[in-house]
Amino acid sequence: MSREPDRRVDGCRPAVFQVRVQGRLDRAWEDWFEGLTITHQGDDTLITGPVVDQAALHGLIRSVRDLGLPLVSVIRTDVEDP
């Protein structure tokens, strides 16, 4: 019997990721990033929030690419409480 693998990042709940991009992105772009929080740190923008699985993480990184934003880092920061 085959079973579809659980694709969530940690196997039980969404992990919180912080994507840092160079430049300042207006908070109006939060809709583009499906409700993730946009904050600024110096001249960089932090896009932070829960990511349900690897496919969603790749989609987030693809959105950064599609906007032409220079990617600085992607960090798993915490696991969100249920």
C-alpha positions as CSV (number, residue, x, y, z in Angstrom):
1,M,0.0,0.0,0.0
2,S,1.5,3.3,-1.0
3,R,1.0,6.5,1.0
4,E,1.5,10.1,-0.1
5,P,4.5,11.5,1.8
6,D,3.9,14.3,4.2
7,R,5.4,17.4,2.5
8,R,5.3,19.8,5.4
9,V,8.7,21.2,6.3
10,D,9.0,19.6,9.7
11,G,6.4,16.8,9.2
12,C,3.8,18.2,11.6
13,R,3.3,21.9,11.2
14,P,4.4,24.9,9.2
15,A,7.9,26.2,9.8
16,V,8.6,30.0,9.9
17,F,11.0,31.3,7.4
18,Q,12.7,34.7,6.9
19,V,13.6,35.6,3.4
20,R,15.9,38.6,3.2
21,V,16.1,40.6,-0.1
22,Q,18.2,43.6,-0.9
23,G,16.3,46.9,-1.1
24,R,13.1,48.2,0.5
25,L,9.9,46.6,-0.6
26,D,6.7,48.4,0.3
27,R,4.3,46.5,2.7
28,A,1.6,46.7,0.0
29,W,3.4,43.7,-1.6
30,E,2.3,41.5,1.3
31,D,-0.7,40.3,-0.9
32,W,1.8,39.2,-3.5
33,F,3.5,37.1,-0.8
34,E,0.2,35.6,0.4
35,G,0.0,37.4,3.7
36,L,3.6,36.9,4.9
37,T,4.9,39.9,6.9
38,I,7.1,42.5,5.2
39,T,9.5,44.4,7.5
40,H,12.6,46.4,6.9
41,Q,16.1,46.0,8.5
42,G,18.5,48.7,7.3
43,D,18.3,48.7,3.5
44,D,17.0,45.2,3.3
45,T,13.5,43.8,3.3
46,L,12.5,40.8,5.5
47,I,9.6,38.6,4.3
48,T,8.6,36.4,7.2
49,G,6.0,33.9,8.0
50,P,4.9,30.3,8.1
51,V,5.7,28.1,5.1
52,V,3.7,24.8,4.9
53,D,6.0,22.7,2.8
54,Q,9.0,22.7,0.4
55,A,6.8,23.5,-2.6
56,A,5.5,26.6,-0.9
57,L,9.1,27.6,0.0
58,H,10.2,27.2,-3.6
59,G,7.1,29.3,-4.6
60,L,8.1,32.0,-2.2
61,I,11.7,32.1,-3.7
62,R,10.2,32.1,-7.2
63,S,8.1,35.2,-6.3
64,V,11.3,36.9,-5.2
65,R,12.9,36.0,-8.5
66,D,9.9,37.1,-10.5
67,L,10.1,40.6,-8.9
68,G,13.8,40.8,-9.7
69,L,14.7,41.2,-6.1
70,P,18.3,40.3,-5.1
71,L,18.0,37.4,-2.7
72,V,20.3,37.8,0.4
73,S,19.3,34.8,2.5
74,V,16.6,32.3,3.4
75,I,16.6,31.2,7.1
76,R,14.3,28.9,9.0
77,T,13.7,30.8,12.2
78,D,11.2,28.9,14.2
79,V,8.3,26.4,14.2
80,E,5.0,28.1,14.6
81,D,2.8,26.9,17.5
82,P,-0.5,25.2,16.4
